[in-house]
Amino acid sequence: MGASGNWISFYTMVRKDIVRMFRIWVQTFLPSVVTSVLYFLIFGTVLGSKIGDMQGVPYMTFVVPGLVMLAIVTTSYANTSFMFFASKFFARSIDEILVSPTPPWVIIAGFIGGGIVRGMLVGVLVLLVSLFFTGLHLAVHNVVIIFCFAILTALIFALAGLVNGVYAKSIDGINIIPTFVLTPLVYLGGVFYSVHVLPPWWQTITYADPLFYLVNGFRYGFLGITDISLLMSVGILLGMVVVLIAINWYLIRKGLGVKQ
């Protein structure tokens, strides 16, 4: 299939997902916003007033980048994993895609495209909501870094969600990873604290958390503060992208967990 055919396949898959998410916006966008508001109220307003400053900035401002990143992570992952699972067991549209001449990389791009779009949109919504809690004084240190890390976050977790969607045999298989994997990664990833306030053994655990490197880069883009080298964060994240793309390409190419 030529370049025009690949583009049509990719555009059709992404457009279908985007139309779906806007049609049921109460389910796709609103829950993340409500959850973020609760985080801002509890960790920002209530606890923030007792904690004071963190690394020279108000605690409320300190947690904003992490909460925006958290929203991107959860929505990108959930969107891709559910859409692929639904295409296997509900709509059965994956069968038509597999018998078409669409190459594996286009199938991967088509499914993660919607997750990236939804993750970025939800991230923007949460950022707008945060302005009401930070008094419209949220700093922006480097817009390019913010955008790059937001895209990397959405890409990584959309790819991870696709792996989950390929292997999932039931709805429980979709929900178990966010519950038992993503949630611990969130609380160990520096969303609500700086790694420097932890004891050495706990810092080691945090450094093993991939979410830490996402939050670290994103926070630097907003506030100009970082716990580790920004280049190290970018290198680790790009390595994750390469590995996840390779895994997804292999799974789709071989039809593992896809062909019924």
N, C-alpha and C positions, 0 to 999 in steps of 0.2 A: 504494500500500500504506500502511495506517495505522500509527499509532505502535506498536500491539501487534504487528503483523506485522514491522515493522522490528526491534523488540526480540527477537522470536523468531529472526529471521535472525541477528542479531548474537550472541545467546546461544548458538545452535547452533554457529556457526563457532568461537567462543572456547572453548566447552566441549569440542568435538572436539579442538582443539589441546592444551588442558590435559590431557585424558585421555591423549592420545598421549605428551606429554612425561613424565608420571609413569609411564606403562607402560614406557618405555625410559629410565628415569632414569639408567642407567649411561652412556648416550650424551648425554643432554641436560644433566645437572647435574655429574656427576663430572669430566669433562675440565677444565672451568673451575676447579674446586677444586684439582685436581692441578697445573695450570699455575700457579695463584696460589701454591701452596706452594713450587714451584720458584723463582718470582720472589722470594718472601720469603727463601728460603734463600740465593739468590745475591746479590740486590741489597740485601737487608736485613741478614742475618747476616754474610755474608762481606765485602761491600763496606762495609756500614754501620759495622762496627767500625773501618775505616780512615778513613772520611769524617768520622765524629763527628756533630756537630750540623749541621742545615740550617735556617736562619732561626729559630734558638733552640730547636729541638726535636730529639730524637734522629732520626737518619736513617731508622731503621726505622718510627718513627711518621709521619714525613713522607711516606713513599711509600705508606702504607696507603690513604688516600683515592684516590690515583691508580690503584692496583691494583684496588680495588673498582669504580671507574668503568670501568676497562679490561674487567673481566668483564661489566659491564652492556652496554657498547658491543658487544662481540663476540657475545654470546649473543642480544641483541635483533636485531641485524642478521642473524645467521645463521639464526635461527628464522624470521623473516618471509620472507627471500629463498628459503629452501628450501621452506617451506610453499606459497608461491605457485607456485614452479617445479613442485613435485610435483603441485599441483592442475591444472596444464596438461598435463604429459606422463605422469604416472603414474596418478593416480586419475581424471583428466579431470573432476573435480568442478566446475571453473570453468565448464564449459559449462552445467551445470544452474543455477549461480548467475547467469550472464549472461542466460539466457532467463527467469529469474524476474523479478518486479517489484521486486526488491531495488534500491534506489537506490545510486549509486556511493559515496556517503559511508558507507553501512552496510557495503558490501563492504570499503572501506578500513579502517574501524574493526574489522571482524571479523578481518581478517588481521593487523593490527598489534596487536590485543588480546593474542593469544597471545605475541607477541614481547615486549611490555611485561611481562606476567606472568612469563615465564621470565627476563627480564633482572633484574627486581626480586628474584626468588627466588634467583638465582645471586649477586646482589650481597650479599644477606643472608648466604648461606653463606660467601662469601669474607670478609665482615666478621667472622663468627664465628671462622673459621680464623685471621684476623689477630690475634685476642686472645691466642692461644697464643704468638705471636712478639713481641708488645708487652708481655707480662707483665701483661695485663688492665688496663693503664693508659691505654688509648686515650681521649683527651679527646673530649668532645662539646660544641662551642661553641653550636650552634643546630640543634635537631632539625628545625625547619620548613624551614630552608635545605637541609639534607641531603636531606630527602624531596623537596622541589621540584626540586632539581637531579638527583636520581636519576630522577624521573619524566620530566623534560625529556630526559635522556640516553636513556632507554629509548624514548621517543616519537620523538626525532629519528632514531635509528638503526634503529628499526623501520620508519619511513617510508622511510628511505634503502634499507633492505633490500627493501622492496616495489618500489621503482623497479628495483632490480637483478633481482628475480624476474620482473618484467614483461618485461624485455628479454632475459633469459638464454635461450639456445637449447640449452644443454647444462650439465652439471655443471661443466665448466670455466668457463663463464660465471658461475657462482655463486661459484667459488673465486678467480677472478682479482682481484676487487675487494678482498677481505680481505687477499690476499697483497701486492698492489702499491699499494694505497691506504691501507687501515686500518693496516697495520703501520708504514709511515713516519709516519703521523699520530700514532700512539701514541708513538714514540720522539722525535718533535719537539714533543709536546704538553705537556711539563712533568710527565710522570708521575714521572720519576726525578730531577728537578732543579728548581731555581728559575730563572726566566728572568733574574733579576738577576745570576747568576753567568756569564752568557754574554756574548760580545763583542757590540757594537751590531748588526752585520750579521746575527748569528745570532738575536738577539732579534727582528728584523724578520721573519724566517722563522717564528719561533714564533708571533708575533702573527697571522700569516695562517692558522694551524692552528685549525680550529673545536674540536678536542678540547681545546686549551689553555683555552678559556673554560669548558668543562665541568669540567675538573679543578680549575681555579682556584676556582670556586664551591663545589664539593664539598669541597675542602680547607679553605676558609673555614668551612664548616659544622662541620667537625670540630675544627680547630685555631685558628680565628680569625685566620689569616694569609692575605693575598691579595697577588698581584702586580699586579693592576689593579683598577679600580672594579668592584664587584659589580653595579651597575646596568648597566654596559656589557656585562658577561657575559650578564646576563638579556636585555637588549635584542637582542644578536646572536643568542642562542639562539632567542628567540621569532620573530625574523625568519626563521631557518632553518626553524622549524616551519611558518610560513605558506607559505613557498616550496615546501617538500616536499609539503604538503597540496595545494597548487594543482597541482603536477606530477602527483601521483598521481591526483587527481580528473580531470585532463585525459586521462591515459592510460587510466583505466578507462572514462571517459565515451565516449571515441572508440574504445575497443577496440584501441588500438595495442599490438602485441606480445602481445595476449591472444587474440584471435579466430584460430583456426587454420584 
